C-alpha cells in the first residue's frame, strides 16, 4: 500500500505547476548549499575535538583527555 509511480508523477507535475522550475532549481541549490555547510561545520567540530583530545584541553566543560589528571 505505497505510492505508485503514477501517483508520484502526478504529485511531481502538480508541484512543478505550482512552484515553477526556477523556484525549484533555486530551492535545490539552497538546500545543497545548506547541506554542504552543515557537513563542513560537523567536520570542523570533529577536527577541533581531535586537537583538544591530543592536547588535553576541556571544551564546554567536558574533559577530553585524562592524561593530565592526577590519581
Secondary structure, DSSP 8 states (H G I E B T S, - for coil): ----HHHHHHHHHHHHHHH-HHHHHHHHHHHHHHHHHHHHHHHHHHHHHHHHHHHT-EETTEE---TT---
